[in-house]
């Protein structure tokens, strides 16, 4: 599944030099470590990070808890995941879910993917998620990111008064593909998933129970193409686990989720204006609507904010400049759904 052009892979690798530096994160984790536990799960806290050993790797995440939350009132939880070669610190600035959490009374966690190992020096600081056939070392090494995210959710449930019926996932690019893998493999945990600029890259599993899905995609995306029409292969067999073409696109991804969610009828239009459209299926098992939001003038970054270093490599990482508040739209989609 999922086809990305050869040019796109080159751009992804180029972008890693621009927004993959993790030194500030690593330094903060090494100072003033405090041990703690939630039940039998030991962790340490350091400068805003929570870290655990998982699968023989140090795995860390940040959390945002708005001030003034009523400790007696259960609140929603959002897991928001960075893109390939980015990190939790840069991603939280990009997605703006902290502000949404403050406005709506929710908790957000921002986990970090794993660093590259046995790679060229310039690629070793790239963090990635094992979202299926993508991405890079995480997929090749079959890193247990699903299990890690499940632990992060359980930690947060133990630490805070989270409504277990309102747990959601989001993410950008590689993080969006990871969010959709979580939807497929942890449908018993997540109430809905809404994410930006990538597709489901794993096969369906038998135990999946349909949950609502929204994918947001820029029509002009040059990194993860909105629609693929030419044969393309991964950049390197060492970097990508399956060096072959994948037939997909944003519309195909929507139709695939419609099959997984046992949707009936034809696609309908939920919203259409000069800036974007929202289309999909609403008659689905478990009321698990499937929606595709297409931002007409957006490229790979459909967020309102620019990527921190995106202007250095052209317009692909420039955001919507506030014309389309995609994070707000995704949040409005997610919060409509719960497990109850």
Secondary structure, DSSP 4 states (H G I P E B T S, - for coil): -----HHHHHHHHHHHHHH---HHHHHHHTSS-EEEEETTEEEEEETTEEEEEETTEEEEEEEEE-TT--TTS-EEEEEEE--TT--HHHHHHHH-HHHHHHHHTEEEEEE--BPP-SS-GGGTT--B---BS-SHHHHHTT--HHHHHHHHHHHHHHHS-EEEEEEEEEEBTHHHHHHHHHHHH-TTT-SEEEEES---BS---TT----EEEEEEETT-TTTTSB--S----S-TTTSS--S----BHHHHHHHHHHHTT--S--EEEEE-SSEEEEEE-S-GGG--EEEEEETT--S--SSSPPTTGGGG-GGG---TTSS-HHHHHHHHHHT----
